[in-house]
Amino acid sequence: MSIQLECKDLTLGYEGSAVAEELNFSVSEGDYLCILGENGSGKSTLIKALLGLKPQMSGEIIRHGDIKVGDIGYLPQQTAIQRDFPASVREIVISGCLPKCGLRPFYTKEEKKLAGETMARLGITELAGRCYRELSGGQQQRVLLARALCAAQKMLLLDEPVTGLDPKAQTDMYELINELNKSGITVIMVSHDFAAATSYASHILHIGAHRQLFFGTTADYLASGVGKSFSERTVSEENG
């Protein structure tokens, strides 16, 4: 598979202070990359850089082939205010097409069709006329995922997509993301969920304090010292 995105010696930070240094990894078409790391390790800063929202301090972010910033659909963590947004599901999903509209004050027939097909694909067609704020957390995440898919069909960047969901909704969301990946969409997901990351992802990027600890296949990660250490710590925390 061809490489879509590549980071070389990437250093990120704020106001001259680095939070993550010399990141080196690549994402190929159809990959499922999970980014693991402690709080404050620079995962959110990396997301912003990949989306073109924040400049790097040094190094390169290279988008290969026909991949542009606008080809990356983004599912951010929700805030309480966003969960209470008073719009219909249909309105939110099709708003993913807004970047394509430019100065055009209406959606085209093709964009409306895309929104309808995407809602059907994610099993939320019956919710189209419902108010977003009235939905469950799992339903809201499906709506936002549909919006991200309307924005971009090649690559999805997901920031902690199951935060705040009950266990069943978490499993449903992970399965849905996995199905999208198997259909050919490249997935980059930030997560604290070690078990889900190593169950679904094809590759792992693990960022420690200020530096990259691992990048490679999930199988190699599980066999590495970094992966074994993180696994043991996760099990210990879960057992109290």
Secondary structure as GFF3:
##gff-version 3
##sequence-region A 1 240
A	DSSP	beta_strand	3	14	.	.	.	ID=ss1
A	DSSP	beta_strand	17	28	.	.	.	ID=ss2
A	DSSP	beta_strand	32	37	.	.	.	ID=ss3
A	DSSP	alpha_helix	43	50	.	.	.	ID=ss4
A	DSSP	beta_strand	58	63	.	.	.	ID=ss5
A	DSSP	three_ten_helix	69	71	.	.	.	ID=ss6
A	DSSP	beta_strand	72	75	.	.	.	ID=ss7
A	DSSP	alpha_helix	80	83	.	.	.	ID=ss8
A	DSSP	alpha_helix	89	94	.	.	.	ID=ss9
A	DSSP	three_ten_helix	95	97	.	.	.	ID=ss10
A	DSSP	alpha_helix	98	101	.	.	.	ID=ss11
A	DSSP	alpha_helix	109	121	.	.	.	ID=ss12
A	DSSP	three_ten_helix	125	127	.	.	.	ID=ss13
A	DSSP	three_ten_helix	132	134	.	.	.	ID=ss14
A	DSSP	alpha_helix	137	151	.	.	.	ID=ss15
A	DSSP	beta_strand	155	159	.	.	.	ID=ss16
A	DSSP	alpha_helix	167	182	.	.	.	ID=ss17
A	DSSP	beta_strand	186	190	.	.	.	ID=ss18
A	DSSP	alpha_helix	194	200	.	.	.	ID=ss19
A	DSSP	beta_strand	203	207	.	.	.	ID=ss20
A	DSSP	beta_strand	210	217	.	.	.	ID=ss21
A	DSSP	alpha_helix	218	223	.	.	.	ID=ss22
A	DSSP	alpha_helix	225	238	.	.	.	ID=ss23
###
